[in-house]
């Protein structure tokens, strides 16, 4: 039985994590063929148009590329450079969004037979994020480049791009990071520009690069560039690359992004590098989950601790033997990254617990590898439920925020206050570079920004009585895929159930059997023992509880049943106490 928001009663006012909960109001809609009414209701409650949401299409969601400010100028500039046979340098980034967007433009150019192009991916440790003045000078001298296309960076790279402008380079920037109060040299296409309507500010650079190429093809078609020997390319064949970049960059999976991913996932196998990476990971499959947790980390690993160019080359090359070797190397590099990350994460969480009263957890260790500080920041944020800034070797740091706290805005403010050498980002994540002697000042600045911050209420998509959640309903909720930012896996709650028994598995995991009126729901929390929530759950036998998390189907033992993977809980009174009060 579903519990309506107006009739819901929780076991207490606050959860174990100190949060209040809010159940979304169910929205009734007209039936959509092949879609369960509950799935339609969840989509409507999230603000989506069900007809478009459950049938995502590129044609429906894609705007005219020229809707974005300066896209027309960028397209025409690029087409002019190609037709003038200019030496083009693509300056990408070392993460998945950088690799996917760079490989898309490279694929288009090489498909046209264009050879006067090179790509440059900065070294994370030696050069850091974004355009680098020394690299631009060096490549300009050595390669006589005439045209600079910056992808996934450049919006705030005023100094380095100023050098490029002084060298006489034409500059185009495709980026999606937050701007500051100045425009960079060159032509900037960024859906977050101050003069944009921000209707498409959810795009990552891979999605932006695809739009750019749509505009390039149209312009070149109008110019009569395509011939029998040089035919127009079907850009749709590369949507698997766009899908990978979109999921891995953690941008909202709404609108055009949702269409990119829904249409692109089935096409991923056509990209030799992605196919090789799938095989190297034991045939993981082509899903949003594998993009985010298998393929993405492998490509990012090269940017973190390996050869930053490998990820781009993997996605660009069609040489089966080459991409197989690169894919195997990336898997090995990712394993090495995991070992480095694990050691740093254990140290950071212990250090963070000693500063648990701080509004923002700011930690520094010169031995932490800059390539893993972002991953460690995510783990510290999750463990301590606070924004985290993890600073490693060279003062390079990554920042991650809890819901409702704008870490990117805080970092930009710190940079503008002169505390940082550089820094930027968005609400959920940011990066910065700081001198060690100014870390205490940074900590004080960020903690002051956090004064008065309160977590927003935890939103529940659907609430049930114990036993009401069944495999059919779980399958219905899975039709809301692909899941990601702004369209997360539905969060469900089971309210006012009595914990009949608790099972501790392998001295680490907690399993609950929750019942009401003879009906039962199973709940599971992995790696629970030793955490505040896990320890509370392990001691709640005989008590009433509300549990919150995601639902999945468990087929262990040959019986299909719905299980809730617990993310939070409200612990209520014991059965005996309620029985005494009733008496």
Buried (B, 14 or more C-beta within 10 A) or exposed (E): EBBEEEEBEBBBEEBBBEBBBEBBEBBEEEEBEEBBBBBBBBBBBBEBEBBBBBEBEBEEBBBEBBBBBBBBBBBBBBBBBBEEEBBBBBBBBBBBBBBBBBBBBBBBBBBBEBEBBBBBBBBBBEBBBBBBBEBBBEBBEEEEBBBBBBBBBBBBBBBBBBBBBEBEBBBBBBBBBBBBEEBBBBBBBBBBBEEBEEEBBBBBBBBBBBBBBBBBBBBBEEEEBBEEEEEBBEBEEBBBBBBBBBBBBBBBBBBBBBBBBBBBBEBBEEBBBBBBBBEBBEEBEBBBBBBBEBBBBBBBBBBBBBBBBBBBBBBBBEEEEBBBBBBBBBBBBBEEBBEBBBBBBEBBBEBBEEBEEBBBBBBBBEEBBBBBBBBBBBBBBEBBBBBBBBBBBBBBBBBBBBEEBBBBBBBBBBBEEEBBBBBBBBBBBBBBBBEEEBBEBBBBBBBEBBEEBEBEEBBBBBBBBBBBBBBEBBBBBBBBBBBBBBBBBBBBBBBBBBBBEBEBEEEEBBBBBBBBEEBBBBBBBEEBBEBEBBBBBBEBBBBBBBBBBBBBBBEEEEEBBBBBBBBBBBBBBBBEEBEEEEE
